[in-house]
């Protein structure tokens, strides 16, 4: 096994004031460290909430509390850049406390929450209010995607990056909420404004006009056999083609969410190869299920975009394995059992997933013959350096000296079956119930403190922080960032 290189940047020097003589707040020893440079044996030394040193086996370690990581991978605390924790206004489905506990159980220490709440987060004032509401209730650190408003695209040109560096735009809706980019001129204005403001657009890229046209010839499906044909891949393919054109025109940075089909993937990969600033996300559920599962299991895998054919799932896995996908996300969007059990046309799309994401992907990687060290590196890229670099999450997503001391200890060979009793989300159910997983997170550290201990069944304190982006100098702040907008429910607020 490879061992850690001992260099001044990777370990403590005994002659340094931060050397082995100085006590540590925590020493995590005996594990396989998953660093950006590769997987190595060693120990992690923590001081003042940050990684102070990575120490090779046999080198001296400082005094301090020990955490035994033998037989486990030590990953950076994982990042889920796509969650719906339902705060404010939809707490009957999920609360921030329960959603963030579910995150810890899945090895996640940082989340990025979506804007479709009640009221939606369509300006900086609403994001600050949301941060104040969550303060003292979160077990994980968090950043927010602002909602892009088709009636006020100018907000994107003057968005303070300390509040948000990304904005979510819905190109299609579901149910009855009004805020969706239905008209071409609205979407063009948002792309132009985001480009001027340096804002990354994160996109639900399905075309509402395609769906409206299809709906004009057929009614809602009366069974789950008909759900995927009711919301077919053509809607996503048309939307992605429009996105590529707008990025070529305006140079806007975009990240396409929950890519579901082989055709979308191929278009996005080709656009990125052309040098356009386009990246994309794959979700755990699109890697785990197919439309056959939706036909059998019904509402638990009724999603938007829909789960598609086995060939699409395999193309998405290819994108994960060859580095084409930038991130994997859970699109954690819980609903109550009663809501999901409505008739097919009325049941809201979405499932809980932040707890299941990393272990489902780990299980899938091993099932495809990926060696454990390589699987660990894939996970650290897709839920570590990938989202951290894409969204400017300083100190996150890396096992490196100076980074935040967020660590997730993974038992790579643990075999266990998920049941409803394991579910930390308020909704109390999972689409993965009955699945046999390989791999389980046994201990999670956030900011140098143990916040999840599986064996003891303990959770730390809710000390998670709002992570602002880089602040602009006062002289550079735009004069008007948050024009008054009526409180509206974002299209997709029931996701």
N, C-alpha and C positions, 0 to 999 in steps of 0.2 A: 504493500500500500504506500502511496505517496505520502510523504510527511511535509510539514510546513517548512518553507525556507526561512532561515533565521537571518533577517536583515533589520537595520534600524527602524524601518517603517513597519515591520510586521511583528516585532516583539519588543518587550521592555529591555532597556539597558540597565544593568545594576548600578551604573554610575549616575544615571539620570534621576532627577527629583521625582520622576514618575516610575522609578525602577522597582525591582522586586522587593526592596526593603519597605516600600510604602504599601500599606494594607489596601486590599481591594474591597469594593462593596459586594462583589460576587465573582466567583471563578467557576466557569463551566468547563469541566475537564472530561477527557476521555472520549469525546465524540468525533464524528466525521464532519469537518467544517466545510460548508458549501459556500465558497468564496467566488467572486467574479472571475478569478483566474483558474478555478478548478476545485476539486474536492480533495481535502487533505486532512490528516490527523492533527489534532492539536487541542489547545485550550483557549478559551475566550476570557479575558480579564476585563471587568467592568468597573468603572469609576464615574461617579457623578452623572449617571444615566447614559453614558456613552461607552463605546468599546475603546478601552485604553490600550489593549495589546492583543495580538494573536500569537500564541506561544507554542513552539514546536515541542513534541514529546521529549522528555528528558531535560529540558531547560527549566531553570528555577521558576517557581510560581510564588506570588506574594501570599501573605496571610490573608484570610478572609473567608466568608461563608462559601461552601462548596456545593455545586450542583453536579451530580454524577450523570454524564451523558453517554456512558458506555453502551455500545450496541445501537446508538441512535445517530441520525443525521442532525446536525445543528444548522438549520436554515435561517436566513434573515427573517424577521417577522414579516409575514406575507401581506401583500396589498391586494385588496379587492376593489378595483376602480369602478364597480358598477353595482351599487346596492340601492334598494328602496326601503329605508328603515321607517317610513310612514309617519314621520314627525315633521310638521304638525298635521293634525286634523284627521288622521286615519289610524289612530292608535288602537282601534278595536281589532285591527289585523296584526299589528306589530308595534312594539314600543322600542325606543332606542336602547333601553336597558337590555331587553331580551335579544334584540338583534345583535347588539355588540357582544353579548355572552355567546351567542351562536358563532360569531366571528372567531372569538378566542378558541372555541372548541375545534374550529377548523384551521388553527394555526395563523389566523389573520389578526394583525395588530393595527392596521391602518385601512380605512375604507374611504371611498368617495361616493357620496350620496347624491341621488338624483332629485330634480326639482319638482316632480309632479306629486305635490302634496296639496293640502287644503288649508290656507291658500297656497298657490304655487310660488316658487322662489324665482321671480322674474326680474329682480333688481337687487342692488347691493343692500338696500335697507332690509329687505326680506331675508337675505342671507345672514346679515348681522343678527337679526331677531331670532333666526333659527339657531345660530351658534349660542346665543344667550339662553335659549330654551333648553338646549342639550347640556349646557355646562353642569358638571357634577353628576351626570347621568350616564356617561359613556365609559365603557371599559376599554375602548380603542381610540386611537388618534383618528382624526377625520378631516377631510376637505370636502367641499361641495362643488358640484357642477351647477352653474346658474341655468335657468331656463331661458332659451332664446324666444323672444316675443315677436311674432310677425307684425304686430301693430307698432312696435317700438324697436326696430333693428338698430337704431342709432346708439342705443345703450352699449352695444358691443364695441363700437369704435372708441368709447371712453371708459371702458371697464377698468377699475382699479385692480391690478393683479394681486394686491394684498388681500383682496376679498375673493376673487375667483380668476382663474386663468383659462377656464373652459366653459362652454355653454352647450346645453343639450337642445337639439332641434328635432322635432317630430315631423317627418314628412308624410306620415299617415297616422290616423287616430283609431281608436276603438271606443265603443260606448258613446257617450253624448257630450263630453267636454269639448270646448271650442278651440283651444289654442293649438293649432296645427298649421304647418306651412302648406296650405292648399293651392296657393297661386304662385306661378313662376316668378313674378316680380317681387313677391315677398321673400322668397328664398334667395334670389339674386341680391337683394338689398342686404340680407343677413350675411351672405358670403363676403360681400364688399366691405361691410362694416367690421366684420370679424378680422378681415385681412388688415384693415387700417389699425385696428386695436391690438393686433398680435394675439388674438384669442383663438384657441383651438376649438373648433366645432366638433362635438360628439353627436353622432347622428343615428336616429332610428330611420334607416333608409329603406322604406317601402313607399310606393307611390299610391296616394289615395285615389287619384283619377283612374288608375288601372282597376282598383278594387270597386270603385263606383260603377265603372263600365260593366264589369262582370256581374255586379249585384243587380244591375238593371235587367239582366236576362235570367237570373235565377234567384231564388229566395235563400234564406238562411238554412244551413244544414240542420237536419233533424236527428243526425247521429254523428258520432265521432269518426266514422269511416269517411265522412264527407268534409271534415274540417280542413285538412290540408289542401284539397282542391278548391275549397272556398276562399282560401288566402294563399294563392300559389306563388311559386318562385318568380313568376313574371313580374309581380309587383316589386320585388326586391331588385331584380335585374335592371328594370327600367330606372329605378331610383338611383342605383349605383352609377349607371351610365350618365345620368344628369349630374351627379356629384362630381364625377371625373371632369366633365365639361366645365363646371363652375370653378373647380380648382385650377384647371388650365387657364381660365379667364382671369381669376382674381389672385391666385397664389395662396389661397386660404389653407391653413393647416386643418386637416380633418382626421378624425378617428371614427371609423364606421363600427357601430356596435352590433353584437349578436348576429354575425354573418351566418347564414343558414344553408347556403347552396354552393355547389361546385362552381357554378357560373359566376356568382358574385366574387368568389375567391379568385378565380382566374382573372377577372377584370381588375380587381384591386391590386393583385400581384403585378400585372402588366403596367398599371398606372404608376406604382411605386418604382418599378424598374426604369420607367421613363424619367424618373427624377422628381415626380410630383410629391408634395408633402402629405401623402396619404398613408395611413396605417389602419389596421383593423383588429377587432376583438373576436375571439371565439368563446362561446359559453360552455360551461360544463355540461349542461343538458343537451346541447346540440352534439357534443361528443359522446354522450351516454345513450341517447334514445333515438329511435327512428319513428316514422309515421305508423309503423306496425304497432309500436307501443301505445300510441295515442288511440288507435282503433280499439285496442284491447283494454287499456287502462282509463280511457276517457279523460275527465277533466284534470287529472293530476298532471298530465303533460299537454294540456291545452295552453299553447303559448303563442306569443306574437313577437317575432316571426314564428311561423309554425315549425314544428319538428318535421324534417323531410326524409328523403329516402336513404337507404343504406349507402348508396354511392356518394351522397352528399356528406354523410358522417365520415366516410373514409377520406374524402378530399380534405375535410377540416382537420382530421388527424395528420394528414400529410403536411398541412400548413403549420401545425404545431411542431412536428418533428424536424422539419427542414428550416425553421426559423422565419417563415413568411408571416405568421401571426405575431403581432407585437405584444398582445396581452391575452390572458384568459380572465373572464369575469363570471360572476355567479348570476347577475341580473336577479338578485335575491328580491322577490316580489311576492310575499305571502298574502294569502287570503284565508278567510275562515272556511271551515269545511262546508258550512251551510251555503256560502257564496259559491264555492266551487261545484256544489251539487245541483246548481240550477240547470235548466235545459241547455243544450249545447250552444244555442244562439245567445244565451244570457250569461253563461258562466264566464267570469273574468279570466283573462289570460295571466299566467304567472305562477311561480312556485317558490318556496323557500330554497336557498341554495348556498349561502355563504359558509355554512358549516360543512356541507358535503363537497364543496368544489375541489379543494386540493386533494382529498383522499380519493375522490372519484377519478381525477386525472392521474394520480399516482397509480391507482389500480389499473387504469387503462394503459398507461405506459408499460408497466410490467407485463401485462397480458399481450402486448405487442412485441415482446422480446427485448425491450430496452433494458440495458444493464442498470442496476440501481444508482451508481454514481452519475451516469448520464441522465437518468430520470430526475435525480435531485437537481442537477444543473438546469434541466428544462424548467422545472418548477420554480427555481430561483430566478430564472430569466423572465418567465411569463407573469409571475406574481411578485417580482422583486425589481430588478433593474429596469425591466420593460416599462411598467407603469410609473416607476419613480422618475425615469428620464423623460418620459412622454409628458408628464404633468408637473414636472419640476418639484417633486417631493424631496426637498433637501434632507439628507441624513437618513433616508428610508431605503429599504430594499436591497441593502448590501451588508455583507459581513466583512467589514473593513474598519481599520483604525480610524477613529473620529466619528463614525456613524452612530446613530442612536442605538442604544443597547436593546434592540427588539429582536428576540430570538424565538424560534419555534423548533422544538425537539420532536423529531419524527421517528417512531419505531417502525422501520421499513417493512418488517415481516409480520407484524401483528395481523391476525386474521379475525375478523369480527363481523357480526351481522347487525345492520342498523335496524332499530325498531323505533316506534313512536316514543318510547320512553327515553331515547337518547336525544330527542329533538329539543334544542334550546329555544328556538323561535316560539313566539307567543302562539302561533297558529297551531302548533302541536302535531303536525303531520309532515311527511316527506314523500316525494315521489320515489325515493330510493329505499323505502321500507322493504325489508326482506333481502336487500342486496348484501352479498358477502364482499366486504372490502378487504384489501391488503393495505396495511399502513394506518397508523393512528398517531395523532399528536398527544404526547403524554405530559408535556410541560411547555408553557408559553411564558416568555419574559417580555414585558413592555417597559421601556425606560429604566432597565436594570432591576426591575422588581418582578418576582414571580406572580403572574396574574391568573394562571390556569394550571391546576395540578389534577390530572385525571385520577391518579391513584387515591389521593385524599379527597377528591370531590370538592375541591375548594376553588374559589374565585377571589381575586384581589379586589381592591377598591376601584370605584369608577372615576379614575383620574385621567381619562383620555382627554387629549388637547385638540382644539381646533387648530389646524395648520394653515396659517395664512401664506399666501404666495409672496414673492418679492415686492416690497413696498416701493412705490415711486417717491422721489423727492417731492415735497409739497408744491414746489413751483411747477412741476410737471403734471400734477393731478388735473384731470379735466374738470371743467366748471360744472357740468351737469351730468351726473352718472345715473341717477335714479328718478326719472320723471314720474310723476304720479300716474299710476295705472290702476284701473279698477280691479278689485279682488275677483279673480276668475279661477275656475278649476281647469288646470292644464289637461288637454286631451291626453288620455292615458292615465289619468289620476287614479283609476281603479286598478292599474297594473300592480 
